[in-house]
């Protein structure tokens, strides 16, 4: 894998890094480490499917916690009959 690639937004050099990332919902935050292509010039990010799924899971967990409803793992357990 190359170390850099051109940013689609600003044409700067994007780098593969694992950086701090934040998902937000209703004024609350959840922090996680996310691996992806990051552009230090404009902030553009490109994530692969695994990183994107982990980020989505963190958001859904935060949303469920704040809304007082079952999270994705709890729903999966019920639907799978665990």
PyMOL Python script that loads the backbone (N, CA, C, O; Angstrom):
from pymol import cmd

cmd.read_pdbstr("""\
ATOM      1  N   UNK A   1       0.850  -1.171   0.000  1.00  0.00           N
ATOM      2  CA  UNK A   1       0.000   0.000   0.000  1.00  0.00           C
ATOM      3  C   UNK A   1       0.903   1.243   0.000  1.00  0.00           C
ATOM      4  O   UNK A   1       1.894   1.288   0.729  1.00  0.00           O
ATOM      5  N   UNK A   2       0.567   2.239  -0.806  1.00  0.00           N
ATOM      6  CA  UNK A   2       1.373   3.452  -0.826  1.00  0.00           C
ATOM      7  C   UNK A   2       1.235   4.218   0.492  1.00  0.00           C
ATOM      8  O   UNK A   2       0.256   4.050   1.220  1.00  0.00           O
ATOM      9  N   UNK A   3       2.220   5.053   0.786  1.00  0.00           N
ATOM     10  CA  UNK A   3       2.203   5.845   2.017  1.00  0.00           C
ATOM     11  C   UNK A   3       1.348   7.096   1.901  1.00  0.00           C
ATOM     12  O   UNK A   3       0.841   7.604   2.901  1.00  0.00           O
ATOM     13  N   UNK A   4       1.191   7.590   0.680  1.00  0.00           N
ATOM     14  CA  UNK A   4       0.374   8.778   0.467  1.00  0.00           C
ATOM     15  C   UNK A   4      -0.502   8.579  -0.763  1.00  0.00           C
ATOM     16  O   UNK A   4      -0.257   7.706  -1.596  1.00  0.00           O
ATOM     17  N   UNK A   5      -1.518   9.408  -0.849  1.00  0.00           N
ATOM     18  CA  UNK A   5      -2.371   9.463  -2.038  1.00  0.00           C
ATOM     19  C   UNK A   5      -2.923  10.880  -2.118  1.00  0.00           C
ATOM     20  O   UNK A   5      -3.015  11.560  -1.096  1.00  0.00           O
ATOM     21  N   UNK A   6      -3.291  11.338  -3.307  1.00  0.00           N
ATOM     22  CA  UNK A   6      -3.823  12.694  -3.416  1.00  0.00           C
ATOM     23  C   UNK A   6      -5.216  12.802  -2.804  1.00  0.00           C
ATOM     24  O   UNK A   6      -6.049  11.911  -2.972  1.00  0.00           O
ATOM     25  N   UNK A   7      -5.452  13.875  -2.112  1.00  0.00           N
ATOM     26  CA  UNK A   7      -6.760  14.145  -1.520  1.00  0.00           C
ATOM     27  C   UNK A   7      -7.730  14.530  -2.633  1.00  0.00           C
ATOM     28  O   UNK A   7      -7.406  15.370  -3.473  1.00  0.00           O
ATOM     29  N   UNK A   8      -8.922  13.920  -2.647  1.00  0.00           N
ATOM     30  CA  UNK A   8      -9.895  14.270  -3.687  1.00  0.00           C
ATOM     31  C   UNK A   8     -10.474  15.678  -3.522  1.00  0.00           C
ATOM     32  O   UNK A   8     -11.032  16.230  -4.470  1.00  0.00           O
ATOM     33  N   UNK A   9     -10.346  16.258  -2.331  1.00  0.00           N
ATOM     34  CA  UNK A   9     -10.913  17.583  -2.091  1.00  0.00           C
ATOM     35  C   UNK A   9      -9.939  18.714  -2.391  1.00  0.00           C
ATOM     36  O   UNK A   9     -10.290  19.683  -3.065  1.00  0.00           O
ATOM     37  N   UNK A  10      -8.704  18.588  -1.884  1.00  0.00           N
ATOM     38  CA  UNK A  10      -7.762  19.701  -2.009  1.00  0.00           C
ATOM     39  C   UNK A  10      -6.484  19.343  -2.767  1.00  0.00           C
ATOM     40  O   UNK A  10      -5.636  20.204  -2.998  1.00  0.00           O
ATOM     41  N   UNK A  11      -6.346  18.080  -3.149  1.00  0.00           N
ATOM     42  CA  UNK A  11      -5.157  17.562  -3.847  1.00  0.00           C
ATOM     43  C   UNK A  11      -3.905  17.540  -2.968  1.00  0.00           C
ATOM     44  O   UNK A  11      -2.801  17.341  -3.475  1.00  0.00           O
ATOM     45  N   UNK A  12      -4.063  17.741  -1.657  1.00  0.00           N
ATOM     46  CA  UNK A  12      -2.942  17.593  -0.731  1.00  0.00           C
ATOM     47  C   UNK A  12      -2.589  16.124  -0.584  1.00  0.00           C
ATOM     48  O   UNK A  12      -3.214  15.274  -1.217  1.00  0.00           O
ATOM     49  N   UNK A  13      -1.601  15.812   0.237  1.00  0.00           N
ATOM     50  CA  UNK A  13      -1.177  14.435   0.464  1.00  0.00           C
ATOM     51  C   UNK A  13      -1.931  13.830   1.641  1.00  0.00           C
ATOM     52  O   UNK A  13      -1.812  14.300   2.772  1.00  0.00           O
ATOM     53  N   UNK A  14      -2.707  12.784   1.367  1.00  0.00           N
ATOM     54  CA  UNK A  14      -3.384  12.030   2.422  1.00  0.00           C
ATOM     55  C   UNK A  14      -2.441  10.940   2.915  1.00  0.00           C
ATOM     56  O   UNK A  14      -1.648  10.405   2.139  1.00  0.00           O
ATOM     57  N   UNK A  15      -2.523  10.607   4.209  1.00  0.00           N
ATOM     58  CA  UNK A  15      -1.693   9.580   4.826  1.00  0.00           C
ATOM     59  C   UNK A  15      -2.576   8.569   5.529  1.00  0.00           C
ATOM     60  O   UNK A  15      -3.624   8.925   6.068  1.00  0.00           O
ATOM     61  N   UNK A  16      -2.158   7.295   5.528  1.00  0.00           N
ATOM     62  CA  UNK A  16      -2.866   6.272   6.298  1.00  0.00           C
ATOM     63  C   UNK A  16      -2.408   6.400   7.745  1.00  0.00           C
ATOM     64  O   UNK A  16      -1.219   6.294   8.048  1.00  0.00           O
ATOM     65  N   UNK A  17      -3.371   6.629   8.630  1.00  0.00           N
ATOM     66  CA  UNK A  17      -3.065   6.781  10.048  1.00  0.00           C
ATOM     67  C   UNK A  17      -4.243   6.299  10.875  1.00  0.00           C
ATOM     68  O   UNK A  17      -5.376   6.238  10.397  1.00  0.00           O
ATOM     69  N   UNK A  18      -3.956   5.959  12.124  1.00  0.00           N
ATOM     70  CA  UNK A  18      -5.013   5.678  13.087  1.00  0.00           C
ATOM     71  C   UNK A  18      -5.076   6.892  14.001  1.00  0.00           C
ATOM     72  O   UNK A  18      -4.170   7.135  14.798  1.00  0.00           O
ATOM     73  N   UNK A  19      -6.154   7.644  13.875  1.00  0.00           N
ATOM     74  CA  UNK A  19      -6.285   8.897  14.611  1.00  0.00           C
ATOM     75  C   UNK A  19      -7.511   8.880  15.507  1.00  0.00           C
ATOM     76  O   UNK A  19      -8.402   8.044  15.356  1.00  0.00           O
ATOM     77  N   UNK A  20      -7.537   9.821  16.444  1.00  0.00           N
ATOM     78  CA  UNK A  20      -8.709  10.005  17.280  1.00  0.00           C
ATOM     79  C   UNK A  20      -9.853  10.499  16.407  1.00  0.00           C
ATOM     80  O   UNK A  20      -9.668  11.378  15.565  1.00  0.00           O
ATOM     81  N   UNK A  21     -11.017   9.937  16.609  1.00  0.00           N
ATOM     82  CA  UNK A  21     -12.196  10.295  15.852  1.00  0.00           C
ATOM     83  C   UNK A  21     -13.333  10.480  16.856  1.00  0.00           C
ATOM     84  O   UNK A  21     -13.281   9.937  17.959  1.00  0.00           O
ATOM     85  N   UNK A  22     -14.330  11.223  16.489  1.00  0.00           N
ATOM     86  CA  UNK A  22     -15.444  11.502  17.392  1.00  0.00           C
ATOM     87  C   UNK A  22     -16.749  11.318  16.636  1.00  0.00           C
ATOM     88  O   UNK A  22     -16.912  11.833  15.530  1.00  0.00           O
ATOM     89  N   UNK A  23     -17.679  10.581  17.235  1.00  0.00           N
ATOM     90  CA  UNK A  23     -19.047  10.548  16.740  1.00  0.00           C
ATOM     91  C   UNK A  23     -19.898  11.326  17.738  1.00  0.00           C
ATOM     92  O   UNK A  23     -19.646  11.277  18.942  1.00  0.00           O
ATOM     93  N   UNK A  24     -20.894  12.037  17.247  1.00  0.00           N
ATOM     94  CA  UNK A  24     -21.725  12.861  18.122  1.00  0.00           C
ATOM     95  C   UNK A  24     -23.196  12.556  17.889  1.00  0.00           C
ATOM     96  O   UNK A  24     -23.624  12.205  16.789  1.00  0.00           O
ATOM     97  N   UNK A  25     -23.948  12.705  18.969  1.00  0.00           N
ATOM     98  CA  UNK A  25     -25.399  12.563  18.901  1.00  0.00           C
ATOM     99  C   UNK A  25     -26.005  13.389  20.029  1.00  0.00           C
ATOM    100  O   UNK A  25     -25.639  13.228  21.193  1.00  0.00           O
ATOM    101  N   UNK A  26     -26.919  14.260  19.681  1.00  0.00           N
ATOM    102  CA  UNK A  26     -27.666  15.049  20.657  1.00  0.00           C
ATOM    103  C   UNK A  26     -26.748  15.765  21.654  1.00  0.00           C
ATOM    104  O   UNK A  26     -27.040  15.820  22.848  1.00  0.00           O
ATOM    105  N   UNK A  27     -25.647  16.307  21.157  1.00  0.00           N
ATOM    106  CA  UNK A  27     -24.725  17.058  21.998  1.00  0.00           C
ATOM    107  C   UNK A  27     -23.746  16.218  22.797  1.00  0.00           C
ATOM    108  O   UNK A  27     -22.959  16.771  23.565  1.00  0.00           O
ATOM    109  N   UNK A  28     -23.766  14.905  22.643  1.00  0.00           N
ATOM    110  CA  UNK A  28     -22.858  14.015  23.347  1.00  0.00           C
ATOM    111  C   UNK A  28     -21.849  13.428  22.361  1.00  0.00           C
ATOM    112  O   UNK A  28     -22.110  13.340  21.162  1.00  0.00           O
ATOM    113  N   UNK A  29     -20.706  13.034  22.885  1.00  0.00           N
ATOM    114  CA  UNK A  29     -19.628  12.514  22.042  1.00  0.00           C
ATOM    115  C   UNK A  29     -19.181  11.134  22.496  1.00  0.00           C
ATOM    116  O   UNK A  29     -19.269  10.791  23.674  1.00  0.00           O
ATOM    117  N   UNK A  30     -18.710  10.365  21.555  1.00  0.00           N
ATOM    118  CA  UNK A  30     -18.011   9.115  21.838  1.00  0.00           C
ATOM    119  C   UNK A  30     -16.732   9.147  21.009  1.00  0.00           C
ATOM    120  O   UNK A  30     -16.764   9.369  19.799  1.00  0.00           O
ATOM    121  N   UNK A  31     -15.614   8.923  21.679  1.00  0.00           N
ATOM    122  CA  UNK A  31     -14.313   8.958  20.999  1.00  0.00           C
ATOM    123  C   UNK A  31     -13.858   7.546  20.677  1.00  0.00           C
ATOM    124  O   UNK A  31     -14.089   6.610  21.443  1.00  0.00           O
ATOM    125  N   UNK A  32     -13.205   7.411  19.526  1.00  0.00           N
ATOM    126  CA  UNK A  32     -12.651   6.126  19.132  1.00  0.00           C
ATOM    127  C   UNK A  32     -11.450   6.361  18.237  1.00  0.00           C
ATOM    128  O   UNK A  32     -11.278   7.448  17.685  1.00  0.00           O
ATOM    129  N   UNK A  33     -10.630   5.347  18.097  1.00  0.00           N
ATOM    130  CA  UNK A  33      -9.490   5.385  17.174  1.00  0.00           C
ATOM    131  C   UNK A  33      -9.978   4.838  15.841  1.00  0.00           C
ATOM    132  O   UNK A  33     -10.594   3.774  15.789  1.00  0.00           O
ATOM    133  N   UNK A  34      -9.703   5.561  14.770  1.00  0.00           N
ATOM    134  CA  UNK A  34     -10.157   5.146  13.458  1.00  0.00           C
ATOM    135  C   UNK A  34      -8.996   5.165  12.480  1.00  0.00           C
ATOM    136  O   UNK A  34      -8.297   6.169  12.350  1.00  0.00           O
ATOM    137  N   UNK A  35      -8.797   4.045  11.792  1.00  0.00           N
ATOM    138  CA  UNK A  35      -7.759   3.948  10.766  1.00  0.00           C
ATOM    139  C   UNK A  35      -8.354   4.338   9.426  1.00  0.00           C
ATOM    140  O   UNK A  35      -9.428   3.868   9.051  1.00  0.00           O
ATOM    141  N   UNK A  36      -7.658   5.191   8.717  1.00  0.00           N
ATOM    142  CA  UNK A  36      -8.122   5.600   7.405  1.00  0.00           C
ATOM    143  C   UNK A  36      -7.114   6.516   6.735  1.00  0.00           C
ATOM    144  O   UNK A  36      -6.027   6.769   7.254  1.00  0.00           O
ATOM    145  N   UNK A  37      -7.499   6.997   5.585  1.00  0.00           N
ATOM    146  CA  UNK A  37      -6.708   8.005   4.877  1.00  0.00           C
ATOM    147  C   UNK A  37      -7.157   9.369   5.390  1.00  0.00           C
ATOM    148  O   UNK A  37      -8.341   9.699   5.316  1.00  0.00           O
ATOM    149  N   UNK A  38      -6.226  10.162   5.907  1.00  0.00           N
ATOM    150  CA  UNK A  38      -6.532  11.463   6.496  1.00  0.00           C
ATOM    151  C   UNK A  38      -5.734  12.545   5.768  1.00  0.00           C
ATOM    152  O   UNK A  38      -4.545  12.370   5.502  1.00  0.00           O
ATOM    153  N   UNK A  39      -6.381  13.646   5.451  1.00  0.00           N
ATOM    154  CA  UNK A  39      -5.714  14.776   4.818  1.00  0.00           C
ATOM    155  C   UNK A  39      -5.461  15.852   5.875  1.00  0.00           C
ATOM    156  O   UNK A  39      -6.414  16.429   6.399  1.00  0.00           O
ATOM    157  N   UNK A  40      -4.203  16.132   6.196  1.00  0.00           N
ATOM    158  CA  UNK A  40      -3.928  17.156   7.199  1.00  0.00           C
ATOM    159  C   UNK A  40      -4.218  18.574   6.708  1.00  0.00           C
ATOM    160  O   UNK A  40      -4.380  19.491   7.513  1.00  0.00           O
ATOM    161  N   UNK A  41      -4.284  18.752   5.390  1.00  0.00           N
ATOM    162  CA  UNK A  41      -4.520  20.095   4.859  1.00  0.00           C
ATOM    163  C   UNK A  41      -5.986  20.522   4.996  1.00  0.00           C
ATOM    164  O   UNK A  41      -6.262  21.636   5.442  1.00  0.00           O
ATOM    165  N   UNK A  42      -6.931  19.645   4.617  1.00  0.00           N
ATOM    166  CA  UNK A  42      -8.345  20.059   4.616  1.00  0.00           C
ATOM    167  C   UNK A  42      -9.233  19.234   5.543  1.00  0.00           C
ATOM    168  O   UNK A  42     -10.396  19.582   5.749  1.00  0.00           O
ATOM    169  N   UNK A  43      -8.704  18.150   6.105  1.00  0.00           N
ATOM    170  CA  UNK A  43      -9.489  17.336   7.024  1.00  0.00           C
ATOM    171  C   UNK A  43     -10.304  16.230   6.368  1.00  0.00           C
ATOM    172  O   UNK A  43     -11.014  15.502   7.060  1.00  0.00           O
ATOM    173  N   UNK A  44     -10.219  16.090   5.057  1.00  0.00           N
ATOM    174  CA  UNK A  44     -10.933  15.018   4.349  1.00  0.00           C
ATOM    175  C   UNK A  44     -10.488  13.659   4.895  1.00  0.00           C
ATOM    176  O   UNK A  44      -9.320  13.473   5.237  1.00  0.00           O
ATOM    177  N   UNK A  45     -11.429  12.710   4.974  1.00  0.00           N
ATOM    178  CA  UNK A  45     -11.143  11.368   5.461  1.00  0.00           C
ATOM    179  C   UNK A  45     -11.750  10.353   4.514  1.00  0.00           C
ATOM    180  O   UNK A  45     -12.868  10.535   4.032  1.00  0.00           O
ATOM    181  N   UNK A  46     -11.009   9.279   4.245  1.00  0.00           N
ATOM    182  CA  UNK A  46     -11.528   8.154   3.474  1.00  0.00           C
ATOM    183  C   UNK A  46     -11.354   6.911   4.341  1.00  0.00           C
ATOM    184  O   UNK A  46     -10.244   6.592   4.768  1.00  0.00           O
ATOM    185  N   UNK A  47     -12.462   6.213   4.598  1.00  0.00           N
ATOM    186  CA  UNK A  47     -12.437   5.026   5.446  1.00  0.00           C
ATOM    187  C   UNK A  47     -12.777   3.800   4.623  1.00  0.00           C
ATOM    188  O   UNK A  47     -13.566   3.870   3.680  1.00  0.00           O
ATOM    189  N   UNK A  48     -12.164   2.650   4.993  1.00  0.00           N
ATOM    190  CA  UNK A  48     -12.565   1.401   4.351  1.00  0.00           C
ATOM    191  C   UNK A  48     -13.821   0.887   5.054  1.00  0.00           C
ATOM    192  O   UNK A  48     -14.267   1.461   6.047  1.00  0.00           O
ATOM    193  N   UNK A  49     -14.376  -0.184   4.533  1.00  0.00           N
ATOM    194  CA  UNK A  49     -15.661  -0.670   5.060  1.00  0.00           C
ATOM    195  C   UNK A  49     -15.575  -1.087   6.526  1.00  0.00           C
ATOM    196  O   UNK A  49     -16.527  -0.883   7.279  1.00  0.00           O
ATOM    197  N   UNK A  50     -14.457  -1.663   6.939  1.00  0.00           N
ATOM    198  CA  UNK A  50     -14.298  -2.092   8.338  1.00  0.00           C
ATOM    199  C   UNK A  50     -14.288  -0.896   9.286  1.00  0.00           C
ATOM    200  O   UNK A  50     -14.966  -0.909  10.314  1.00  0.00           O
ATOM    201  N   UNK A  51     -13.524   0.129   8.943  1.00  0.00           N
ATOM    202  CA  UNK A  51     -13.457   1.330   9.783  1.00  0.00           C
ATOM    203  C   UNK A  51     -14.796   2.062   9.795  1.00  0.00           C
ATOM    204  O   UNK A  51     -15.219   2.577  10.830  1.00  0.00           O
ATOM    205  N   UNK A  52     -15.446   2.106   8.662  1.00  0.00           N
ATOM    206  CA  UNK A  52     -16.743   2.765   8.574  1.00  0.00           C
ATOM    207  C   UNK A  52     -17.785   2.029   9.418  1.00  0.00           C
ATOM    208  O   UNK A  52     -18.601   2.664  10.087  1.00  0.00           O
ATOM    209  N   UNK A  53     -17.760   0.698   9.390  1.00  0.00           N
ATOM    210  CA  UNK A  53     -18.688  -0.100  10.197  1.00  0.00           C
ATOM    211  C   UNK A  53     -18.431   0.111  11.694  1.00  0.00           C
ATOM    212  O   UNK A  53     -19.382   0.200  12.471  1.00  0.00           O
ATOM    213  N   UNK A  54     -17.163   0.191  12.109  1.00  0.00           N
ATOM    214  CA  UNK A  54     -16.838   0.418  13.520  1.00  0.00           C
ATOM    215  C   UNK A  54     -17.310   1.799  13.973  1.00  0.00           C
ATOM    216  O   UNK A  54     -17.790   1.966  15.094  1.00  0.00           O
ATOM    217  N   UNK A  55     -17.169   2.773  13.097  1.00  0.00           N
ATOM    218  CA  UNK A  55     -17.621   4.134  13.414  1.00  0.00           C
ATOM    219  C   UNK A  55     -19.148   4.170  13.528  1.00  0.00           C
ATOM    220  O   UNK A  55     -19.688   4.810  14.430  1.00  0.00           O
ATOM    221  N   UNK A  56     -19.835   3.490  12.623  1.00  0.00           N
ATOM    222  CA  UNK A  56     -21.291   3.425  12.665  1.00  0.00           C
ATOM    223  C   UNK A  56     -21.768   2.714  13.930  1.00  0.00           C
ATOM    224  O   UNK A  56     -22.746   3.132  14.550  1.00  0.00           O
ATOM    225  N   UNK A  57     -21.079   1.643  14.310  1.00  0.00           N
ATOM    226  CA  UNK A  57     -21.435   0.901  15.534  1.00  0.00           C
ATOM    227  C   UNK A  57     -21.292   1.803  16.764  1.00  0.00           C
ATOM    228  O   UNK A  57     -22.153   1.793  17.644  1.00  0.00           O
ATOM    229  N   UNK A  58     -20.204   2.582  16.826  1.00  0.00           N
ATOM    230  CA  UNK A  58     -20.007   3.497  17.952  1.00  0.00           C
ATOM    231  C   UNK A  58     -21.132   4.525  18.016  1.00  0.00           C
ATOM    232  O   UNK A  58     -21.614   4.848  19.102  1.00  0.00           O
ATOM    233  N   UNK A  59     -21.555   5.042  16.861  1.00  0.00           N
ATOM    234  CA  UNK A  59     -22.660   6.002  16.824  1.00  0.00           C
ATOM    235  C   UNK A  59     -23.959   5.352  17.302  1.00  0.00           C
ATOM    236  O   UNK A  59     -24.672   5.925  18.125  1.00  0.00           O
ATOM    237  N   UNK A  60     -24.267   4.162  16.790  1.00  0.00           N
ATOM    238  CA  UNK A  60     -25.509   3.486  17.174  1.00  0.00           C
ATOM    239  C   UNK A  60     -25.527   3.129  18.658  1.00  0.00           C
ATOM    240  O   UNK A  60     -26.572   3.223  19.304  1.00  0.00           O
ATOM    241  N   UNK A  61     -24.374   2.719  19.209  1.00  0.00           N
ATOM    242  CA  UNK A  61     -24.288   2.436  20.646  1.00  0.00           C
ATOM    243  C   UNK A  61     -24.548   3.696  21.466  1.00  0.00           C
ATOM    244  O   UNK A  61     -25.285   3.658  22.451  1.00  0.00           O
ATOM    245  N   UNK A  62     -23.939   4.822  21.056  1.00  0.00           N
ATOM    246  CA  UNK A  62     -24.140   6.090  21.754  1.00  0.00           C
ATOM    247  C   UNK A  62     -25.609   6.517  21.674  1.00  0.00           C
ATOM    248  O   UNK A  62     -26.193   6.914  22.682  1.00  0.00           O
ATOM    249  N   UNK A  63     -26.191   6.440  20.510  1.00  0.00           N
ATOM    250  CA  UNK A  63     -27.592   6.830  20.311  1.00  0.00           C
ATOM    251  C   UNK A  63     -28.520   5.966  21.178  1.00  0.00           C
ATOM    252  O   UNK A  63     -29.423   6.485  21.834  1.00  0.00           O
ATOM    253  N   UNK A  64     -28.295   4.663  21.177  1.00  0.00           N
ATOM    254  CA  UNK A  64     -29.131   3.765  21.983  1.00  0.00           C
ATOM    255  C   UNK A  64     -29.010   4.086  23.466  1.00  0.00           C
ATOM    256  O   UNK A  64     -30.005   4.110  24.190  1.00  0.00           O
ATOM    257  N   UNK A  65     -27.781   4.334  23.910  1.00  0.00           N
ATOM    258  CA  UNK A  65     -27.556   4.653  25.324  1.00  0.00           C
ATOM    259  C   UNK A  65     -28.310   5.926  25.713  1.00  0.00           C
ATOM    260  O   UNK A  65     -28.977   5.959  26.747  1.00  0.00           O
ATOM    261  N   UNK A  66     -28.208   6.964  24.894  1.00  0.00           N
ATOM    262  CA  UNK A  66     -28.844   8.238  25.222  1.00  0.00           C
ATOM    263  C   UNK A  66     -30.361   8.188  25.077  1.00  0.00           C
ATOM    264  O   UNK A  66     -31.077   8.857  25.822  1.00  0.00           O
ATOM    265  N   UNK A  67     -30.853   7.403  24.129  1.00  0.00           N
ATOM    266  CA  UNK A  67     -32.299   7.288  23.923  1.00  0.00           C
ATOM    267  C   UNK A  67     -32.942   6.262  24.849  1.00  0.00           C
ATOM    268  O   UNK A  67     -34.168   6.163  24.903  1.00  0.00           O
ATOM    269  N   UNK A  68     -32.128   5.496  25.582  1.00  0.00           N
ATOM    270  CA  UNK A  68     -32.659   4.502  26.507  1.00  0.00           C
ATOM    271  C   UNK A  68     -33.313   3.326  25.811  1.00  0.00           C
ATOM    272  O   UNK A  68     -34.292   2.767  26.306  1.00  0.00           O
ATOM    273  N   UNK A  69     -32.771   2.950  24.661  1.00  0.00           N
ATOM    274  CA  UNK A  69     -33.305   1.814  23.902  1.00  0.00           C
ATOM    275  C   UNK A  69     -32.206   0.770  23.736  1.00  0.00           C
ATOM    276  O   UNK A  69     -31.033   1.073  23.955  1.00  0.00           O
ATOM    277  N   UNK A  70     -32.567  -0.454  23.352  1.00  0.00           N
ATOM    278  CA  UNK A  70     -31.548  -1.477  23.145  1.00  0.00           C
ATOM    279  C   UNK A  70     -30.568  -1.079  22.027  1.00  0.00           C
ATOM    280  O   UNK A  70     -30.948  -0.480  21.021  1.00  0.00           O
ATOM    281  N   UNK A  71     -29.310  -1.433  22.241  1.00  0.00           N
ATOM    282  CA  UNK A  71     -28.285  -1.177  21.241  1.00  0.00           C
ATOM    283  C   UNK A  71     -28.218  -2.294  20.215  1.00  0.00           C
ATOM    284  O   UNK A  71     -28.942  -3.283  20.331  1.00  0.00           O
ATOM    285  N   UNK A  72     -27.364  -2.153  19.216  1.00  0.00           N
ATOM    286  CA  UNK A  72     -27.268  -3.140  18.152  1.00  0.00           C
ATOM    287  C   UNK A  72     -26.982  -4.563  18.647  1.00  0.00           C
ATOM    288  O   UNK A  72     -27.559  -5.520  18.130  1.00  0.00           O
ATOM    289  N   UNK A  73     -26.112  -4.712  19.627  1.00  0.00           N
ATOM    290  CA  UNK A  73     -25.796  -6.058  20.130  1.00  0.00           C
ATOM    291  C   UNK A  73     -26.999  -6.681  20.827  1.00  0.00           C
ATOM    292  O   UNK A  73     -27.252  -7.877  20.682  1.00  0.00           O
ATOM    293  N   UNK A  74     -27.741  -5.878  21.580  1.00  0.00           N
ATOM    294  CA  UNK A  74     -28.931  -6.386  22.272  1.00  0.00           C
ATOM    295  C   UNK A  74     -30.026  -6.777  21.273  1.00  0.00           C
ATOM    296  O   UNK A  74     -30.688  -7.800  21.446  1.00  0.00           O
ATOM    297  N   UNK A  75     -30.211  -5.981  20.253  1.00  0.00           N
ATOM    298  CA  UNK A  75     -31.201  -6.292  19.234  1.00  0.00           C
ATOM    299  C   UNK A  75     -30.812  -7.561  18.495  1.00  0.00           C
ATOM    300  O   UNK A  75     -31.662  -8.415  18.243  1.00  0.00           O
ATOM    301  N   UNK A  76     -29.533  -7.695  18.143  1.00  0.00           N
ATOM    302  CA  UNK A  76     -29.059  -8.906  17.448  1.00  0.00           C
ATOM    303  C   UNK A  76     -29.276 -10.141  18.312  1.00  0.00           C
ATOM    304  O   UNK A  76     -29.671 -11.192  17.807  1.00  0.00           O
ATOM    305  N   UNK A  77     -29.017 -10.017  19.623  1.00  0.00           N
ATOM    306  CA  UNK A  77     -29.187 -11.157  20.517  1.00  0.00           C
ATOM    307  C   UNK A  77     -30.649 -11.618  20.538  1.00  0.00           C
ATOM    308  O   UNK A  77     -30.924 -12.818  20.550  1.00  0.00           O
ATOM    309  N   UNK A  78     -31.569 -10.674  20.541  1.00  0.00           N
ATOM    310  CA  UNK A  78     -32.995 -11.017  20.569  1.00  0.00           C
ATOM    311  C   UNK A  78     -33.425 -11.641  19.255  1.00  0.00           C
ATOM    312  O   UNK A  78     -34.131 -12.649  19.243  1.00  0.00           O
ATOM    313  N   UNK A  79     -33.006 -11.052  18.162  1.00  0.00           N
ATOM    314  CA  UNK A  79     -33.441 -11.554  16.860  1.00  0.00           C
ATOM    315  C   UNK A  79     -32.789 -12.897  16.512  1.00  0.00           C
ATOM    316  O   UNK A  79     -33.338 -13.672  15.728  1.00  0.00           O
ATOM    317  N   UNK A  80     -31.630 -13.164  17.091  1.00  0.00           N
ATOM    318  CA  UNK A  80     -30.963 -14.452  16.864  1.00  0.00           C
ATOM    319  C   UNK A  80     -31.384 -15.498  17.887  1.00  0.00           C
ATOM    320  O   UNK A  80     -30.969 -16.654  17.807  1.00  0.00           O
ATOM    321  N   UNK A  81     -32.214 -15.089  18.856  1.00  0.00           N
ATOM    322  CA  UNK A  81     -32.732 -16.019  19.848  1.00  0.00           C
ATOM    323  C   UNK A  81     -31.734 -16.401  20.913  1.00  0.00           C
ATOM    324  O   UNK A  81     -31.830 -17.487  21.484  1.00  0.00           O
ATOM    325  N   UNK A  82     -30.782 -15.543  21.194  1.00  0.00           N
ATOM    326  CA  UNK A  82     -29.795 -15.846  22.245  1.00  0.00           C
ATOM    327  C   UNK A  82     -30.361 -15.685  23.618  1.00  0.00           C
ATOM    328  O   UNK A  82     -29.658 -15.902  24.605  1.00  0.00           O
TER     329      UNK A  82
END
""", "prot")
cmd.dss("prot")
cmd.show_as("cartoon", "prot")
cmd.util.cbc("prot")
cmd.orient("prot")
